[in-house]
Amino acid sequence: MVAAVLTLLWRQVPGVQELNRLLAREGLLWCGVTKVAQQSLFSLIFSISC
């Protein structure tokens, strides 16, 4: 999940849906291509922002 947050900031990803597409299509930093539920990514971003 650290890779997801760093990618979100580094590549200036506009939203969770696009982050999910990147993860499924390209992978994130040191993580390979992975299928993740959009709800779990949303929960991660929401928990960090609070």
Backbone as ProteinMPNN parsed JSONL, in Angstrom:
{"seq_chain_A": "MVAAVLTLLWRQVPGVQELNRLLAREGLLWCGVTKVAQQSLFSLIFSISC", "coords_chain_A": {"N_chain_A": [[0.809, -1.198, 0.0], [2.061, 1.157, 0.501], [3.425, 1.679, -1.834], [1.273, 2.316, -3.473], [0.345, 4.752, -2.4], [2.635, 6.377, -2.682], [2.888, 6.339, -5.477], [0.512, 7.587, -6.159], [1.026, 10.188, -5.281], [3.533, 10.819, -6.537], [3.132, 10.482, -9.332], [1.015, 12.08, -9.64], [-1.694, 11.177, -9.691], [-5.062, 11.473, -10.537], [-7.249, 10.337, -9.154], [-8.858, 7.666, -7.254], [-9.966, 5.701, -8.897], [-8.459, 5.884, -11.248], [-5.966, 5.237, -10.169], [-6.427, 2.576, -9.514], [-6.716, 1.54, -12.105], [-4.098, 1.968, -13.084], [-2.675, 0.254, -11.4], [-3.687, -2.231, -12.163], [-2.902, -2.302, -14.817], [-0.182, -1.449, -15.207], [1.296, -1.737, -12.87], [2.833, -0.621, -9.8], [5.501, 1.342, -8.939], [7.685, -0.575, -7.195], [6.026, -2.74, -7.144], [4.353, -5.415, -8.764], [1.95, -6.007, -11.434], [-1.291, -6.035, -10.186], [-4.48, -7.136, -9.112], [-6.823, -5.267, -7.488], [-9.496, -4.466, -5.329], [-11.517, -1.635, -5.905], [-12.772, -0.448, -3.749], [-11.121, -1.128, -1.584], [-8.824, 0.383, -2.139], [-9.949, 2.951, -1.995], [-10.635, 2.994, 0.717], [-8.09, 2.942, 1.838], [-6.973, 5.415, 0.974], [-8.824, 7.181, 2.102], [-8.459, 6.638, 4.852], [-5.899, 7.608, 5.236], [-6.166, 10.323, 4.715], [-7.659, 11.291, 6.821]], "CA_chain_A": [[0.0, 0.0, 0.0], [2.96, 2.311, 0.457], [3.668, 1.94, -3.255], [0.079, 2.973, -4.012], [0.325, 6.149, -1.948], [3.742, 7.082, -3.324], [2.548, 6.514, -6.884], [-0.555, 8.593, -6.187], [1.653, 11.501, -5.137], [4.614, 11.025, -7.494], [2.609, 10.605, -10.694], [-0.129, 12.987, -9.549], [-2.876, 10.445, -10.157], [-6.199, 12.312, -10.163], [-8.268, 9.711, -8.311], [-8.73, 6.27, -6.878], [-10.293, 4.856, -10.043], [-7.279, 5.879, -12.119], [-4.934, 4.48, -9.456], [-6.782, 1.174, -9.684], [-6.368, 1.194, -13.497], [-2.643, 1.881, -13.169], [-2.242, -0.952, -10.693], [-4.069, -3.393, -12.973], [-2.296, -2.243, -16.142], [1.264, -1.233, -15.227], [1.979, -1.96, -11.605], [3.219, 0.614, -9.123], [6.87, 1.379, -8.442], [8.32, -1.877, -7.047], [4.989, -3.778, -7.134], [3.921, -5.873, -10.075], [0.538, -5.845, -11.767], [-2.115, -6.684, -9.175], [-5.885, -6.761, -9.138], [-7.262, -4.83, -6.161], [-10.834, -3.875, -5.347], [-11.499, -0.18, -5.815], [-13.192, -0.09, -2.396], [-9.974, -1.201, -0.673], [-7.992, 1.563, -2.394], [-10.652, 4.108, -1.449], [-10.504, 2.938, 2.172], [-6.711, 3.317, 2.155], [-6.813, 6.859, 0.782], [-9.655, 7.858, 3.092], [-7.861, 6.511, 6.186], [-4.696, 8.465, 5.285], [-6.548, 11.734, 4.7], [-8.334, 11.692, 8.07]], "C_chain_A": [[0.853, 1.264, 0.0], [3.248, 2.688, -0.995], [2.479, 2.662, -3.886], [0.056, 4.451, -3.638], [1.441, 6.949, -2.613], [3.475, 7.32, -4.811], [1.479, 7.583, -7.05], [0.043, 9.996, -6.134], [2.664, 11.783, -6.245], [4.093, 11.28, -8.901], [1.388, 11.503, -10.77], [-1.389, 12.366, -10.159], [-4.111, 11.183, -9.66], [-7.233, 11.658, -9.247], [-8.02, 8.237, -8.091], [-9.006, 5.351, -8.067], [-9.103, 4.77, -11.005], [-6.123, 5.116, -11.472], [-5.178, 2.984, -9.602], [-6.45, 0.701, -11.101], [-4.859, 1.04, -13.665], [-2.131, 0.596, -12.534], [-2.539, -2.196, -11.51], [-3.312, -3.452, -14.298], [-0.772, -2.241, -16.101], [1.98, -1.705, -13.973], [2.416, -0.621, -11.031], [4.609, 0.475, -8.521], [7.459, -0.026, -8.384], [7.315, -3.028, -7.027], [4.596, -4.147, -8.558], [2.441, -5.583, -10.293], [-0.293, -6.68, -10.795], [-3.549, -6.218, -9.326], [-6.331, -6.477, -7.699], [-8.649, -4.221, -6.304], [-10.73, -2.365, -5.16], [-11.882, 0.277, -4.41], [-12.02, -0.149, -1.42], [-9.019, -0.032, -0.894], [-8.633, 2.827, -1.828], [-10.507, 4.148, 0.072], [-9.095, 3.354, 2.603], [-6.544, 4.829, 2.063], [-7.62, 7.629, 1.811], [-9.034, 7.789, 4.485], [-6.619, 7.388, 6.325], [-5.096, 9.933, 5.397], [-7.204, 12.189, 5.985], [-7.389, 11.943, 9.199]], "O_chain_A": [[0.409, 2.318, -0.453], [3.306, 3.868, -1.34], [2.663, 3.527, -4.742], [-0.224, 5.302, -4.482], [1.218, 8.074, -3.058], [3.799, 8.383, -5.34], [1.539, 8.39, -7.978], [-0.391, 10.887, -6.863], [2.655, 12.866, -6.83], [4.56, 12.191, -9.584], [0.794, 11.669, -11.836], [-2.046, 12.953, -11.018], [-4.201, 11.491, -8.471], [-8.023, 12.365, -8.62], [-7.103, 7.643, -8.659], [-8.342, 4.327, -8.222], [-8.787, 3.694, -11.512], [-5.38, 4.421, -12.165], [-4.236, 2.214, -9.792], [-5.959, -0.413, -11.281], [-4.393, 0.1, -14.309], [-1.25, -0.066, -13.082], [-1.727, -3.12, -11.547], [-3.103, -4.536, -14.842], [-0.133, -2.953, -16.875], [3.164, -2.038, -14.027], [2.369, 0.398, -11.72], [4.856, -0.403, -7.695], [7.712, -0.619, -9.433], [7.718, -4.185, -6.904], [4.519, -3.29, -9.438], [1.775, -4.992, -9.444], [-0.039, -7.869, -10.602], [-3.807, -5.054, -9.63], [-6.228, -7.331, -6.819], [-8.938, -3.542, -7.289], [-9.94, -1.885, -4.346], [-11.367, 1.287, -3.93], [-11.927, 0.687, -0.522], [-8.46, 0.492, 0.069], [-7.948, 3.673, -1.252], [-10.283, 5.213, 0.649], [-8.928, 4.036, 3.614], [-6.024, 5.451, 2.99], [-7.144, 8.633, 2.341], [-9.074, 8.771, 5.225], [-6.319, 7.862, 7.421], [-4.438, 10.703, 6.097], [-7.298, 13.394, 6.218], [-7.82, 12.286, 10.3]]}, "name": "protein", "num_of_chains": 1, "seq": "MVAAVLTLLWRQVPGVQELNRLLAREGLLWCGVTKVAQQSLFSLIFSISC"}
